Amino acid sequence: MTVADLSTQDRYPTRVGASSALIDRTDPTVWPGVDAGPASAEELRAHEAKGFHVVEGLLSPAEVQTYWQELERLTSDPRVRADERTIVERSSDEVRSIFEVHKISDLIAELARDPRVLDRARQILGSDVYVHQSRINYMPGYRGTGFYWHSDFETWHAEDGMPAMRAVSVSIALTDNYPFNGGLMIMPGSHRTFVSCVGETPEDNYKSSLKEQRIGVPAEDDITRLAYEHGVEQFTGPAGSALWFDSNCMHGSGNNITPFPRSNIFIVFNSVENALTEPFAASRPRPEFIASRDFTPVTR
């Protein structure tokens, strides 16, 4: 079977039936092709087994402060607030996410090229990579709403046309992550199972799903089965820590009702050998600022 065949074959059908299904993963998690990089053999083994690993102290305290100031600048800029790439909370005017942030902020563009970040992404995916998506997530104190359980790949496959599970995300904490301020929860080992979801993708689904996802979320019975099989871990730790996780990990977060905000920089790297095709379960692709179709490799 050729690469072209693999890119158009739907090995992970979703949003096509009346009932959900659990499908075994057929893609590697750590891909061969790049031998050298910042990730240790132990970290790569953990990533293969659990679907994720944590790098403590990726950013220094001084760097954290610099990026936090950049976040504050972006969220207070009226031009950024008015941009379609900025998503606000459904129940308030608080900023929830700013997408394509590596094209809005030179600082974050530099971060995507930083060897500590770029070379680890290349190591995991075994090839050159491009930025599929970037954003700042801002979960304010008291009013920050969580993200329901989901696999990112389900959406990227259905609505963006990502053929294979050859993408990796890094979430870099700009604030301390506690168990009680909406920290990300993740099911170790869940990346080995694709959860096919029910429901047809509405037109322009992204306009509502970026605030509250309703289509492309797994059934409660499937979440229960995965949770009892794999358990749940939570990404906690000081600002500057980074969570690297596979595109198919089942994850979510609760609301933040504490005074302590939880903010992070989120960058998704996709292999240049896994370029997007037509969506597998939507009438047209989502906008470029959510799912880039510029497959130019990121270089230092």
Backbone bond lengths (Angstrom), bond angles and torsions (degrees), N, CA, C in turn:
res aa  C-N    CA-C-N  psi(-1)  N-CA   C-N-CA  omega(-1)  CA-C   N-CA-C  phi
1 M - - - 1.471 - - 1.523 109.47 -
2 T 1.328 117.68 133.50 1.452 121.77 -176.78 1.520 111.24 -83.45
3 V 1.346 115.42 166.92 1.461 120.23 176.24 1.519 110.50 -59.99
4 A 1.350 116.87 -38.34 1.465 120.32 178.93 1.521 110.82 -62.29
5 D 1.332 117.19 -39.76 1.455 120.47 178.16 1.522 110.73 -62.70
6 L 1.341 116.16 -43.54 1.460 120.37 -178.49 1.523 111.67 -64.94
7 S 1.328 116.97 -32.87 1.461 120.28 -176.72 1.526 112.74 -74.83
8 T 1.325 117.30 -21.39 1.459 120.16 -178.78 1.525 112.86 -106.40
9 Q 1.327 116.93 -16.05 1.463 120.11 179.17 1.526 109.48 -75.03
10 D 1.315 117.05 133.83 1.464 121.57 178.84 1.528 108.66 -93.11
11 R 1.336 114.93 94.39 1.458 119.98 178.75 1.525 112.20 -85.73
12 Y 1.329 116.26 -10.16 1.466 121.24 -177.12 1.532 109.95 -130.63
13 P 1.336 117.52 66.92 1.469 120.16 -177.49 1.526 111.83 -63.71
14 T 1.310 116.66 137.58 1.458 122.59 179.90 1.522 109.23 -150.87
15 R 1.336 115.66 155.89 1.465 123.21 179.55 1.535 111.65 59.18
16 V 1.311 115.85 33.28 1.466 119.74 -177.43 1.524 112.83 -123.72
17 G 1.321 118.68 -10.30 1.454 121.18 -176.11 1.509 112.12 -128.18
18 A 1.315 114.43 176.38 1.464 120.50 -179.15 1.514 112.38 -86.18
19 S 1.326 117.00 -10.40 1.467 120.26 179.38 1.520 109.44 -136.32
20 S 1.314 115.62 155.81 1.453 120.90 -179.83 1.527 110.30 -78.33
21 A 1.324 116.06 170.88 1.461 121.22 179.09 1.519 109.06 -152.72
22 L 1.320 116.37 152.08 1.456 122.66 174.86 1.527 107.39 -107.47
23 I 1.332 116.27 122.75 1.462 122.58 -174.01 1.523 108.90 -119.40
24 D 1.326 116.70 129.59 1.460 120.69 178.88 1.522 110.77 -66.36
25 R 1.307 115.63 138.25 1.458 121.75 177.45 1.526 109.85 -68.62
26 T 1.326 116.72 139.66 1.464 121.20 177.31 1.527 112.11 -116.25
27 D 1.329 117.66 3.22 1.463 122.76 179.15 1.523 110.51 -102.28
28 P 1.341 117.61 149.50 1.469 119.06 170.56 1.529 111.16 -62.81
29 T 1.316 115.64 165.79 1.462 120.69 172.05 1.525 109.65 -101.22
30 V 1.312 117.11 -47.32 1.463 122.81 170.38 1.529 106.08 -105.56
31 W 1.319 115.74 117.10 1.460 121.21 -172.19 1.529 110.53 -91.81
32 P 1.323 118.02 145.25 1.467 120.85 175.34 1.520 110.92 -74.22
33 G 1.336 116.00 157.73 1.460 119.47 174.60 1.507 114.87 133.99
34 V 1.348 117.77 -28.85 1.466 121.41 178.88 1.529 107.33 -128.59
35 D 1.319 116.62 114.00 1.469 120.47 -173.09 1.522 113.79 -91.55
36 A 1.323 117.85 -30.72 1.464 120.67 -174.00 1.518 110.68 -105.81
37 G 1.337 115.39 146.07 1.455 120.59 178.07 1.513 111.04 167.31
38 P 1.324 117.51 -179.40 1.467 121.01 -175.29 1.522 114.21 -74.18
39 A 1.345 118.83 -19.64 1.463 120.93 -178.62 1.524 110.22 -76.57
40 S 1.323 116.29 131.03 1.458 121.23 177.98 1.523 110.03 -77.20
41 A 1.321 115.81 165.03 1.461 120.56 177.13 1.525 110.32 -60.34
42 E 1.324 116.53 -37.31 1.468 120.56 179.13 1.523 111.30 -65.24
43 E 1.333 116.90 -41.82 1.465 120.34 178.78 1.523 110.87 -64.59
44 L 1.317 116.93 -40.40 1.461 120.11 179.80 1.522 111.15 -67.86
45 R 1.325 117.65 -36.38 1.469 120.12 176.12 1.524 110.41 -64.81
46 A 1.321 116.80 -40.75 1.467 120.49 178.04 1.522 110.47 -64.69
47 H 1.317 116.00 -40.46 1.459 120.33 179.63 1.526 110.48 -64.38
48 E 1.310 116.64 -40.55 1.469 121.22 178.39 1.528 110.61 -64.31
49 A 1.332 116.77 -42.20 1.461 120.97 -174.71 1.527 112.66 -77.78
50 K 1.328 116.91 -43.48 1.468 120.75 -173.34 1.525 113.17 -100.72
51 G 1.327 115.84 -20.94 1.456 119.43 -176.14 1.513 113.13 92.23
52 F 1.321 117.43 0.61 1.460 120.72 -179.28 1.518 110.15 -162.05
53 H 1.318 115.79 163.63 1.460 121.90 170.33 1.522 108.32 -154.55
54 V 1.321 115.74 158.67 1.465 122.24 -176.10 1.527 109.47 -112.10
55 V 1.323 115.55 136.97 1.466 122.49 173.76 1.519 106.90 -113.45
56 E 1.316 116.33 110.30 1.456 120.07 179.32 1.530 110.07 -80.73
57 G 1.327 115.86 141.80 1.459 120.44 176.51 1.512 114.29 66.09
58 L 1.326 117.81 33.07 1.469 119.24 176.35 1.520 110.05 -60.28
59 L 1.338 116.07 -41.42 1.456 121.49 175.53 1.519 109.56 -107.75
60 S 1.315 115.97 142.19 1.459 121.08 175.96 1.527 109.45 -74.83
61 P 1.339 118.12 162.48 1.474 119.78 176.15 1.522 112.84 -54.76
62 A 1.324 117.27 -37.66 1.467 119.89 179.33 1.518 110.86 -66.98
63 E 1.329 117.27 -39.95 1.462 120.62 178.01 1.530 110.92 -66.38
64 V 1.322 116.11 -40.78 1.464 119.60 177.23 1.524 110.36 -56.98
65 Q 1.325 116.14 -45.21 1.465 120.15 -179.89 1.522 111.08 -62.28
66 T 1.334 117.23 -39.96 1.466 121.27 179.00 1.519 111.07 -62.56
67 Y 1.331 116.59 -45.49 1.469 119.99 -178.98 1.530 111.29 -71.60
68 W 1.316 116.86 -33.23 1.468 119.17 176.66 1.528 110.24 -63.98
69 Q 1.328 116.84 -42.25 1.466 120.57 177.06 1.525 110.67 -62.68
70 E 1.340 116.62 -35.59 1.460 120.24 177.12 1.531 110.57 -66.87
71 L 1.310 116.58 -40.65 1.466 120.29 176.32 1.525 110.51 -60.11
72 E 1.319 116.57 -45.88 1.463 120.61 179.41 1.522 110.95 -61.91
73 R 1.336 116.72 -39.66 1.463 120.36 178.81 1.535 110.68 -63.09
74 L 1.325 116.29 -44.03 1.456 120.26 -177.71 1.523 111.79 -66.39
75 T 1.324 116.84 -44.46 1.467 119.28 -176.30 1.524 112.47 -70.86
76 S 1.325 117.54 -20.31 1.464 119.91 -179.83 1.531 112.74 -98.37
77 D 1.328 117.64 -3.99 1.465 122.03 -179.55 1.533 108.57 -80.50
78 P 1.327 118.96 116.99 1.470 120.06 -177.34 1.526 113.11 -61.58
79 R 1.325 117.56 -29.26 1.468 119.70 178.47 1.525 110.63 -68.89
80 V 1.325 116.58 -38.85 1.462 120.40 177.11 1.522 109.73 -68.83
81 R 1.335 117.14 -41.92 1.461 120.65 179.63 1.529 111.59 -60.22
82 A 1.329 116.76 -33.46 1.461 121.12 -177.26 1.524 112.60 -84.63
83 D 1.319 117.08 -11.29 1.467 121.85 -176.76 1.530 109.98 -73.32
84 E 1.345 117.12 144.59 1.467 120.49 179.61 1.529 112.20 -64.79
85 R 1.311 116.84 -16.16 1.463 120.41 179.24 1.527 112.50 -77.43
86 T 1.310 117.41 -9.76 1.457 121.87 178.32 1.527 109.52 -96.32
87 I 1.325 116.10 125.73 1.459 122.70 -178.96 1.527 107.93 -110.51
88 V 1.332 116.74 128.69 1.458 120.18 179.55 1.522 109.60 -106.46
89 E 1.318 115.84 159.63 1.455 121.37 179.56 1.527 110.47 -60.72
90 R 1.330 115.70 144.00 1.459 120.89 -179.21 1.530 111.64 -61.45
91 S 1.329 116.90 -37.09 1.458 120.37 -172.92 1.532 113.43 -98.81
92 S 1.333 117.16 2.72 1.460 119.62 -179.94 1.522 108.40 -155.16
93 D 1.315 115.74 -177.73 1.463 120.61 179.00 1.527 110.84 -99.99
94 E 1.331 116.67 13.75 1.461 120.63 -179.70 1.525 110.25 -72.64
95 V 1.330 116.17 140.60 1.463 120.36 177.12 1.519 109.70 -67.27
96 R 1.327 116.60 129.90 1.463 123.01 177.07 1.525 110.40 -98.18
97 S 1.345 116.58 -48.10 1.464 121.31 -179.52 1.517 109.55 -150.49
98 I 1.316 115.62 151.29 1.458 122.88 168.93 1.521 106.58 -122.52
99 F 1.325 117.16 115.98 1.460 122.43 -176.32 1.528 111.43 -89.85
100 E 1.323 114.28 164.57 1.464 123.36 -179.84 1.526 110.46 50.84
101 V 1.332 114.38 38.73 1.460 119.46 -171.56 1.523 111.53 -69.76
102 H 1.339 117.71 -21.98 1.467 119.16 178.17 1.532 111.31 -71.58
103 K 1.355 117.31 -13.12 1.460 120.19 174.80 1.524 111.55 -98.62
104 I 1.311 116.80 -13.07 1.457 121.50 177.41 1.529 110.79 -92.45
105 S 1.338 116.29 -34.62 1.461 122.54 -173.80 1.523 110.87 -117.85
106 D 1.322 116.68 121.05 1.471 120.95 175.83 1.522 110.99 -62.07
107 L 1.332 116.17 -35.19 1.462 120.08 -179.59 1.528 111.36 -61.39
108 I 1.308 116.67 -43.65 1.465 119.46 -177.96 1.516 110.52 -77.12
109 A 1.317 117.88 -28.86 1.466 119.97 172.07 1.532 110.20 -61.30
110 E 1.334 116.15 -40.75 1.463 120.12 177.01 1.519 111.17 -65.22
111 L 1.316 117.26 -36.59 1.460 121.28 179.15 1.526 110.75 -63.59
112 A 1.329 117.86 -39.32 1.464 121.09 178.99 1.521 111.97 -65.30
113 R 1.350 116.80 -23.88 1.467 121.29 178.73 1.522 112.78 -95.33
114 D 1.324 116.73 -8.00 1.456 121.24 -177.44 1.534 109.67 -61.71
115 P 1.329 118.55 130.50 1.471 120.35 -179.05 1.523 113.64 -55.31
116 R 1.332 117.96 -30.65 1.463 120.46 178.67 1.528 111.33 -62.89
117 V 1.322 115.65 -27.09 1.463 121.57 -178.51 1.526 110.64 -101.30
118 L 1.324 116.29 -57.02 1.463 121.66 -174.85 1.523 112.37 -60.21
119 D 1.329 117.07 -46.14 1.467 119.60 -175.41 1.527 112.15 -68.69
120 R 1.327 117.44 -30.42 1.465 119.62 176.73 1.532 110.20 -70.87
121 A 1.331 116.74 -39.06 1.464 119.89 176.67 1.528 110.61 -62.26
122 R 1.323 117.08 -43.46 1.465 120.87 178.91 1.533 110.54 -63.74
123 Q 1.313 116.09 -38.50 1.463 121.26 179.34 1.529 111.70 -62.24
124 I 1.325 116.30 -43.46 1.467 120.82 -177.85 1.523 111.17 -71.12
125 L 1.333 116.86 -39.62 1.461 120.66 -174.04 1.524 112.99 -93.60
126 G 1.329 117.56 -8.32 1.463 121.06 172.82 1.507 114.88 69.43
127 S 1.331 117.33 28.31 1.465 119.97 -177.32 1.524 109.11 -168.13
128 D 1.333 115.70 177.02 1.455 119.40 166.62 1.520 108.55 -65.07
129 V 1.322 115.33 156.61 1.465 120.32 -175.59 1.522 109.95 -134.66
130 Y 1.326 115.08 160.02 1.460 121.33 170.34 1.528 107.84 -129.37
131 V 1.333 116.10 166.03 1.465 120.31 179.78 1.526 108.56 -85.15
132 H 1.322 115.39 109.91 1.474 120.74 176.21 1.526 110.48 -73.81
133 Q 1.331 115.62 -39.16 1.465 120.41 -177.86 1.523 108.54 -158.68
134 S 1.316 116.37 145.05 1.465 120.88 170.64 1.521 108.51 -139.72
135 R 1.315 115.01 150.49 1.458 118.88 176.76 1.524 110.25 -164.35
136 I 1.290 114.76 160.72 1.465 122.13 165.69 1.518 106.65 -103.67
137 N 1.317 116.56 129.18 1.462 121.74 173.37 1.515 108.52 -102.96
138 Y 1.303 115.85 129.98 1.455 119.96 -179.27 1.525 108.49 -125.77
139 M 1.325 116.25 112.38 1.459 120.96 178.46 1.531 107.92 -109.02
140 P 1.318 117.03 95.76 1.466 119.63 -175.53 1.527 111.96 -68.46
141 G 1.313 115.17 159.21 1.454 119.92 175.12 1.519 111.16 -63.79
142 Y 1.335 116.04 147.05 1.460 125.06 176.69 1.536 114.38 71.67
143 R 1.341 117.97 -39.79 1.464 120.60 -170.42 1.524 113.81 -117.11
144 G 1.324 118.55 4.50 1.464 120.34 -178.22 1.523 111.62 -76.87
145 T 1.325 116.67 123.44 1.461 120.06 179.84 1.521 110.47 -96.90
146 G 1.320 115.70 148.22 1.449 121.49 -174.47 1.521 113.21 -83.55
147 F 1.331 114.14 -174.61 1.458 122.99 177.15 1.525 107.37 -118.19
148 Y 1.328 117.29 126.91 1.463 121.00 -179.23 1.532 109.69 -67.63
149 W 1.333 115.65 160.98 1.459 121.25 179.93 1.538 110.56 -54.60
150 H 1.334 114.97 133.50 1.461 119.78 179.60 1.525 109.99 -166.55
151 S 1.303 114.96 162.34 1.464 123.50 167.67 1.517 107.22 -106.98
152 D 1.327 117.62 126.09 1.461 120.22 178.19 1.528 111.13 -60.14
153 F 1.339 116.05 -38.63 1.462 118.80 -176.84 1.521 111.83 -60.82
154 E 1.319 118.15 -33.57 1.466 119.62 179.62 1.526 109.94 -57.16
155 T 1.325 116.83 -44.96 1.461 120.37 178.66 1.518 111.57 -71.36
156 W 1.325 116.94 -44.66 1.463 119.36 -178.42 1.525 111.62 -63.38
157 H 1.319 117.04 -34.29 1.460 122.24 177.55 1.535 109.94 -72.12
158 A 1.326 116.16 -50.89 1.461 121.24 -175.31 1.523 112.59 -67.67
159 E 1.337 117.06 -46.05 1.452 120.67 -169.28 1.527 114.67 -104.25
160 D 1.343 117.28 -19.33 1.465 120.62 -178.76 1.525 113.03 -109.87
161 G 1.332 117.55 -20.00 1.455 120.27 -178.46 1.523 114.25 84.84
162 M 1.344 117.62 29.08 1.468 120.33 176.23 1.533 108.01 -76.92
163 P 1.336 117.86 118.12 1.467 119.86 -172.47 1.524 114.69 -70.54
164 A 1.334 116.30 -47.08 1.462 120.68 -170.77 1.521 111.01 -124.17
165 M 1.336 115.05 163.71 1.464 121.60 176.74 1.528 109.40 -81.71
166 R 1.328 114.97 66.30 1.460 120.01 -178.82 1.528 109.59 -124.09
167 A 1.321 115.28 46.49 1.460 122.74 177.66 1.525 108.16 -132.80
168 V 1.326 115.56 150.33 1.458 120.64 179.72 1.519 108.80 -137.81
169 S 1.326 115.69 142.96 1.464 122.03 -179.24 1.525 109.87 -111.31
170 V 1.323 115.18 146.14 1.458 120.06 170.96 1.517 108.06 -123.58
171 S 1.324 115.98 128.38 1.457 123.41 176.81 1.527 107.08 -112.32
172 I 1.322 116.23 113.21 1.462 121.79 -175.86 1.519 108.49 -105.59
173 A 1.318 116.44 118.03 1.458 121.67 -174.94 1.525 111.00 -74.32
174 L 1.326 116.10 128.30 1.458 121.60 173.73 1.520 111.63 -101.42
175 T 1.325 116.02 -7.75 1.465 122.48 175.44 1.521 107.35 -133.27
176 D 1.307 116.41 161.49 1.460 119.45 175.91 1.525 109.59 -63.37
177 N 1.327 115.81 135.68 1.461 121.85 178.23 1.526 108.84 -101.80
178 Y 1.315 115.39 114.23 1.457 121.39 178.25 1.530 109.71 -104.55
179 P 1.323 117.66 164.95 1.470 118.99 174.17 1.524 112.80 -66.01
180 F 1.344 116.58 -15.48 1.468 119.72 -171.44 1.523 114.38 -111.68
181 N 1.333 120.59 3.53 1.470 119.40 -179.97 1.526 112.39 -117.06
182 G 1.327 114.78 38.19 1.467 119.87 173.17 1.508 114.42 82.46
183 G 1.342 117.35 24.95 1.460 120.41 179.85 1.525 112.64 -58.63
184 L 1.327 115.70 149.30 1.462 120.82 -176.68 1.520 110.80 -68.10
185 M 1.337 115.75 131.72 1.460 123.24 175.70 1.526 108.57 -104.17
186 I 1.313 116.31 142.89 1.462 120.49 -175.13 1.525 109.35 -145.21
187 M 1.330 116.98 143.93 1.464 121.64 -179.49 1.521 109.17 -98.69
188 P 1.333 117.99 108.90 1.468 120.68 -178.46 1.525 110.88 -65.09
189 G 1.329 116.36 128.44 1.454 121.49 -179.42 1.516 114.39 92.46
190 S 1.336 117.16 -10.48 1.467 120.33 -178.74 1.523 112.09 -68.33
191 H 1.333 117.07 -17.70 1.469 120.37 -178.97 1.519 112.77 -64.87
192 R 1.345 116.81 -15.34 1.465 120.15 -178.64 1.529 112.87 -82.06
193 T 1.338 116.89 -5.03 1.464 121.29 -178.42 1.517 109.96 -127.43
194 F 1.323 116.34 125.16 1.461 120.92 174.61 1.521 108.84 -91.13
195 V 1.323 116.07 127.60 1.458 121.07 179.31 1.526 108.77 -98.94
196 S 1.318 115.51 109.19 1.455 121.30 176.31 1.530 108.95 -75.64
197 C 1.329 116.43 131.02 1.463 121.35 -174.74 1.524 110.90 -105.72
198 V 1.313 115.74 161.64 1.466 121.50 179.47 1.528 109.32 -101.58
199 G 1.328 114.60 163.40 1.461 120.01 178.12 1.505 112.14 102.98
200 E 1.302 117.24 137.14 1.460 122.59 178.66 1.523 109.77 -84.36
201 T 1.331 116.93 141.55 1.462 121.51 -178.47 1.526 110.56 -71.93
202 P 1.330 118.69 119.80 1.474 120.42 177.90 1.529 111.11 -70.53
203 E 1.305 116.18 161.80 1.463 120.36 172.75 1.533 109.20 -62.61
204 D 1.345 115.26 138.45 1.468 121.46 178.03 1.522 111.86 51.99
205 N 1.314 115.35 41.69 1.464 120.87 -177.98 1.524 112.19 -58.00
206 Y 1.334 116.17 -30.26 1.467 120.38 -176.13 1.531 112.26 -60.42
207 K 1.327 117.19 -27.53 1.461 119.52 -175.88 1.527 112.26 -64.18
208 S 1.312 116.27 -29.64 1.467 119.84 176.38 1.521 112.27 -102.85
209 S 1.337 117.46 -32.41 1.465 119.79 -174.03 1.520 112.56 -69.07
210 L 1.329 118.12 -26.11 1.459 120.30 179.13 1.527 111.74 -71.42
211 K 1.334 116.38 -17.99 1.466 120.90 175.19 1.522 110.96 -97.59
212 E 1.322 116.13 -40.15 1.459 121.36 178.56 1.524 107.83 -156.65
213 Q 1.320 116.56 112.08 1.460 120.51 -176.20 1.524 110.87 -81.19
214 R 1.332 116.13 128.56 1.458 121.04 179.71 1.531 111.61 -121.90
215 I 1.316 117.53 -30.29 1.457 122.57 175.71 1.531 107.61 -103.08
216 G 1.335 115.91 137.30 1.461 118.86 -177.15 1.516 113.04 89.07
217 V 1.336 116.41 15.80 1.467 119.95 174.73 1.529 108.33 -103.42
218 P 1.310 117.44 142.70 1.467 120.18 -176.86 1.525 112.42 -71.50
219 A 1.318 115.36 154.95 1.460 121.02 176.46 1.531 109.69 -68.34
220 E 1.323 116.31 150.53 1.466 120.33 -178.31 1.525 111.60 -59.52
221 D 1.320 118.28 -36.03 1.468 120.43 178.42 1.519 111.12 -62.61
222 D 1.335 116.79 -37.57 1.467 120.36 179.50 1.522 111.12 -71.82
223 I 1.337 117.35 -39.88 1.462 120.39 175.93 1.521 109.86 -61.54
224 T 1.325 116.27 -43.93 1.462 120.93 179.83 1.520 110.92 -60.00
225 R 1.313 116.63 -45.44 1.468 120.73 -179.09 1.523 110.91 -61.67
226 L 1.333 116.90 -46.17 1.464 120.13 179.95 1.527 111.36 -65.90
227 A 1.329 116.78 -40.69 1.463 120.22 -178.08 1.525 111.40 -64.79
228 Y 1.337 117.17 -41.51 1.457 119.48 179.00 1.523 111.69 -70.82
229 E 1.313 116.53 -29.55 1.469 120.08 179.30 1.519 111.94 -77.48
230 H 1.343 116.78 -39.77 1.468 120.37 -170.46 1.526 114.00 -111.59
231 G 1.316 117.64 -21.35 1.454 119.50 -173.50 1.520 111.01 78.27
232 V 1.332 115.43 -178.44 1.461 121.88 -178.64 1.525 108.75 -132.33
233 E 1.318 116.48 131.17 1.462 121.96 171.75 1.526 108.11 -115.80
234 Q 1.321 115.56 164.02 1.460 119.99 -177.98 1.517 110.14 -130.82
235 F 1.326 115.19 138.98 1.459 121.50 177.58 1.531 108.37 -82.94
236 T 1.311 115.75 106.34 1.452 121.96 176.37 1.525 108.51 -126.69
237 G 1.316 115.84 161.22 1.456 118.89 177.80 1.511 110.93 145.17
238 P 1.325 116.26 175.86 1.458 120.56 -176.54 1.515 112.70 -73.33
239 A 1.315 115.81 159.70 1.459 121.70 174.12 1.526 109.45 -55.19
240 G 1.309 115.61 142.10 1.460 121.62 -177.27 1.506 113.17 101.63
241 S 1.349 117.45 -15.22 1.459 121.24 176.72 1.524 109.70 -75.61
242 A 1.338 115.47 156.33 1.463 119.91 -178.32 1.519 110.40 -133.75
243 L 1.309 115.63 136.59 1.462 122.76 174.04 1.519 108.26 -106.95
244 W 1.333 115.81 121.00 1.461 122.09 173.80 1.521 107.72 -101.54
245 F 1.335 117.75 124.39 1.457 117.78 -178.63 1.525 112.08 -142.34
246 D 1.318 113.83 147.75 1.450 123.33 -177.20 1.525 110.94 -66.35
247 S 1.318 115.82 152.89 1.463 121.11 -176.21 1.519 113.18 -63.09
248 N 1.341 117.88 -22.61 1.465 119.68 -175.62 1.529 113.24 -103.69
249 C 1.309 119.15 9.41 1.464 120.87 177.06 1.533 110.13 -65.66
250 M 1.318 115.59 135.81 1.465 120.24 173.93 1.528 107.79 -79.94
251 H 1.324 116.23 122.10 1.465 119.52 -176.05 1.520 110.20 -149.45
252 G 1.327 115.95 165.52 1.449 122.66 178.60 1.517 109.64 -174.33
253 S 1.308 116.18 178.81 1.464 119.97 178.75 1.521 109.45 -150.12
254 G 1.333 115.25 152.68 1.452 121.08 178.32 1.516 111.94 -89.77
255 N 1.318 116.25 174.15 1.466 121.08 176.79 1.524 110.25 -68.23
256 N 1.317 115.02 155.49 1.463 120.62 176.40 1.526 109.05 -106.67
257 I 1.329 115.56 103.75 1.471 119.64 178.62 1.524 111.63 -105.43
258 T 1.335 116.19 13.44 1.465 120.63 177.18 1.527 109.34 -93.63
259 P 1.332 117.89 170.42 1.469 119.79 174.88 1.528 113.11 -75.51
260 F 1.344 117.32 -7.59 1.459 121.17 -170.31 1.530 110.78 -94.68
261 P 1.334 118.15 113.98 1.467 119.95 179.64 1.528 110.79 -68.76
262 R 1.324 115.63 158.70 1.468 121.11 175.92 1.526 107.86 -131.91
263 S 1.304 115.35 110.80 1.457 120.60 -177.20 1.521 110.06 -125.42
264 N 1.337 115.26 148.84 1.457 119.25 179.42 1.524 111.46 -152.14
265 I 1.315 114.56 156.12 1.466 121.52 169.81 1.522 106.57 -95.52
266 F 1.314 116.01 132.04 1.454 121.99 -174.58 1.528 108.57 -124.78
267 I 1.333 117.04 119.29 1.468 121.65 179.32 1.523 108.60 -126.64
268 V 1.327 116.12 130.77 1.457 121.91 176.60 1.520 108.62 -108.92
269 F 1.324 115.49 122.96 1.457 121.32 175.17 1.527 108.97 -104.38
270 N 1.313 116.43 133.51 1.458 122.36 175.21 1.520 108.65 -118.11
271 S 1.316 116.96 146.11 1.455 120.81 177.04 1.521 110.18 -66.25
272 V 1.334 116.14 141.29 1.470 119.52 175.09 1.524 110.39 -65.85
273 E 1.336 117.14 -16.40 1.461 121.28 177.40 1.532 111.97 -88.55
274 N 1.323 116.32 6.03 1.465 122.43 -178.70 1.529 109.80 -126.40
275 A 1.331 115.85 38.40 1.459 121.52 -175.41 1.531 111.12 -58.63
276 L 1.317 115.60 147.82 1.461 121.51 -177.73 1.526 111.38 -66.98
277 T 1.336 114.87 144.30 1.453 121.97 172.91 1.535 107.40 -112.51
278 E 1.318 117.15 -156.82 1.458 119.47 172.95 1.527 109.46 -70.84
279 P 1.333 118.41 147.94 1.468 120.02 179.10 1.526 111.69 -55.44
280 F 1.323 115.65 144.77 1.454 120.67 -178.98 1.524 112.34 -86.29
281 A 1.344 117.67 -16.84 1.473 119.83 -178.97 1.519 111.36 -150.89
282 A 1.319 116.30 42.49 1.464 121.63 175.96 1.522 107.73 -153.50
283 S 1.311 116.08 155.71 1.467 119.96 -175.24 1.519 112.88 -75.28
284 R 1.328 116.71 -24.94 1.462 119.85 178.96 1.524 109.28 -156.33
285 P 1.333 117.60 157.32 1.467 120.28 -178.44 1.520 112.37 -66.70
286 R 1.315 115.12 155.47 1.461 119.96 172.74 1.530 109.44 -71.22
287 P 1.336 117.88 164.85 1.470 120.40 -178.13 1.533 112.38 -61.17
288 E 1.324 114.02 157.41 1.465 121.87 -178.15 1.526 112.33 -57.65
289 F 1.329 117.55 -33.50 1.467 118.15 -175.36 1.530 111.79 -71.01
290 I 1.331 116.86 -14.27 1.460 120.88 175.83 1.517 111.48 -99.95
291 A 1.330 116.65 -35.58 1.464 121.48 -176.56 1.523 108.20 -142.37
292 S 1.323 116.06 98.29 1.459 120.80 -173.66 1.522 111.69 -68.18
293 R 1.321 115.41 140.24 1.455 121.95 172.41 1.530 110.72 -113.29
294 D 1.313 114.96 19.00 1.464 121.57 169.35 1.514 106.96 -95.67
295 F 1.315 117.16 102.58 1.463 122.25 -171.96 1.530 112.30 -92.36
296 T 1.328 116.89 21.15 1.462 121.76 179.34 1.529 109.44 -66.80
297 P 1.342 117.94 127.13 1.473 119.13 -178.03 1.538 111.78 -61.59
298 V 1.306 114.87 143.28 1.468 120.81 172.32 1.524 107.73 -74.14
299 T 1.312 116.15 132.41 1.467 121.51 178.17 1.512 108.82 -127.00
300 R 1.319 115.08 158.13 1.471 119.23 -178.76 1.518 110.78 -72.20
